[in-house]
């Protein structure tokens, strides 16, 4: 008989809710008996928000938040029975998303990658937008030209000045 199971998706790196998700539930498919079946059902439901290289085997399931916070890696065995686990929102299963490793190096979250990228950027003084001083422009002093160029020039200067 199919039953409803409550779970919370968490990020392995931060140990917080994955992608700002909240506790959710799903109806287990008919015949689902073990944790491996549960992982597949959870993966089917949440795969749109997971990186494309995450599969059901990358999900580690814990009995509840207290067990997960214990940090003794007491995850539920794949062949273990689902039993009464996840029977209520208060006692939701914790499903940890483990990002696959590439070449023996753990893949970093997007936030960490963005922070590293911004740290490596080197801001350089912008080049002059034109080589002349503008004294011989046919539209020298035209208010339409000034209005048109003022905002992009200020934006460019402010971006460089930061």
VEXZA-885929 format. One line per 10 residues: number of its first residue (from 1); for each residue x, y, z of C-alpha. Coordinates in steps of 0.25 Angstrom, whole numbers, padded with zeros to 4 digits, always signed. Layout:
NUM = X:Y:Z | ... .
! end
This chain:
1 = +0000:+0000:+0000 | +0005:+0014:-0004 | +0008:+0023:+0007 | +0012:+0038:+0009 | +0026:+0041:+0014 | +0031:+0054:+0019 | +0046:+0058:+0015 | +0055:+0071:+0016 | +0065:+0072:+0005 | +0078:+0078:+0010 .
11 = +0091:+0082:+0004 | +0103:+0073:+0008 | +0113:+0085:+0008 | +0104:+0095:+0017 | +0096:+0085:+0024 | +0084:+0094:+0022 | +0072:+0093:+0013 | +0076:+0091:-0001 | +0072:+0103:-0010 | +0063:+0109:+0000 .
21 = +0054:+0097:+0000 | +0044:+0093:+0011 | +0039:+0080:+0017 | +0031:+0073:+0006 | +0024:+0060:+0005 | +0022:+0050:-0006 | +0014:+0038:-0008 | +0023:+0025:-0009 | +0020:+0017:-0022 | +0013:+0003:-0020 .
31 = +0023:-0007:-0016 | +0034:+0003:-0010 | +0039:-0004:+0002 | +0054:+0000:+0004 | +0062:+0013:+0005 | +0067:+0011:-0009 | +0053:+0012:-0014 | +0050:+0024:-0006 | +0063:+0031:-0012 | +0058:+0029:-0026 .
41 = +0044:+0034:-0022 | +0050:+0047:-0016 | +0060:+0048:-0028 | +0048:+0048:-0037 | +0041:+0059:-0030 | +0053:+0068:-0028 | +0062:+0066:-0040 | +0058:+0079:-0047 | +0065:+0087:-0036 | +0077:+0077:-0035 .
51 = +0090:+0079:-0044 | +0089:+0070:-0056 | +0100:+0061:-0051 | +0093:+0057:-0038 | +0086:+0043:-0038 | +0078:+0036:-0028 | +0090:+0029:-0023 | +0096:+0043:-0019 | +0084:+0044:-0009 | +0087:+0040:+0006 .
61 = +0076:+0038:+0015 | +0075:+0040:+0030 | +0064:+0036:+0040 | +0062:+0050:+0044 | +0069:+0064:+0047 | +0074:+0059:+0061 | +0081:+0047:+0055 | +0086:+0056:+0043 | +0092:+0066:+0053 | +0099:+0055:+0061 .
71 = +0109:+0055:+0050 | +0113:+0041:+0052 | +0109:+0037:+0038 | +0097:+0029:+0043 | +0090:+0029:+0029 | +0080:+0019:+0026 | +0085:+0007:+0018 | +0080:+0006:+0004 | +0074:-0008:+0006 | +0068:-0004:+0020 .
81 = +0053:-0004:+0021 | +0046:+0010:+0020 | +0037:+0005:+0032 | +0030:+0017:+0039 | +0042:+0027:+0036 | +0037:+0040:+0031 | +0023:+0038:+0036 | +0020:+0053:+0040 | +0025:+0066:+0036 | +0031:+0068:+0050 .
91 = +0039:+0055:+0048 | +0043:+0057:+0034 | +0054:+0049:+0027 | +0066:+0057:+0024 | +0071:+0054:+0009 | +0085:+0060:+0007 | +0089:+0064:-0007 | +0103:+0059:-0009 | +0110:+0066:-0021 | +0118:+0056:-0030 .
101 = +0133:+0057:-0030 | +0141:+0060:-0042 | +0155:+0055:-0043 | +0155:+0052:-0028 | +0152:+0067:-0025 | +0139:+0070:-0019 | +0130:+0079:-0028 | +0127:+0093:-0021 | +0114:+0099:-0020 | +0110:+0110:-0029 .
111 = +0111:+0121:-0018 | +0125:+0116:-0015 | +0129:+0116:-0030 | +0124:+0130:-0032 | +0131:+0136:-0019 | +0144:+0130:-0024 | +0142:+0136:-0038 | +0139:+0150:-0033 | +0152:+0149:-0024 | +0160:+0146:-0036 .
121 = +0155:+0157:-0045 | +0164:+0168:-0047 | +0158:+0182:-0049 | +0166:+0190:-0059 | +0164:+0205:-0062 | +0156:+0206:-0075 | +0161:+0212:-0087 | +0157:+0225:-0093 | +0144:+0224:-0101 | +0150:+0232:-0112 .
131 = +0164:+0237:-0116 | +0161:+0252:-0119 | +0156:+0262:-0109 | +0143:+0264:-0116 | +0146:+0279:-0120 | +0144:+0276:-0135 | +0131:+0268:-0134 | +0120:+0274:-0143 | +0110:+0272:-0131 | +0119:+0278:-0121 .
141 = +0110:+0283:-0109 | +0097:+0277:-0115 | +0088:+0275:-0103 | +0083:+0262:-0109 | +0097:+0256:-0111 | +0100:+0260:-0096 | +0087:+0254:-0091 | +0089:+0241:-0099 | +0104:+0239:-0095 | +0103:+0244:-0080 .
151 = +0096:+0231:-0074 | +0105:+0221:-0080 | +0118:+0229:-0077 | +0114:+0231:-0063 | +0111:+0216:-0062 | +0124:+0212:-0068 | +0132:+0221:-0058 | +0124:+0216:-0046 | +0127:+0202:-0050 | +0142:+0205:-0051 .
161 = +0142:+0213:-0039 | +0137:+0202:-0030 .
! end
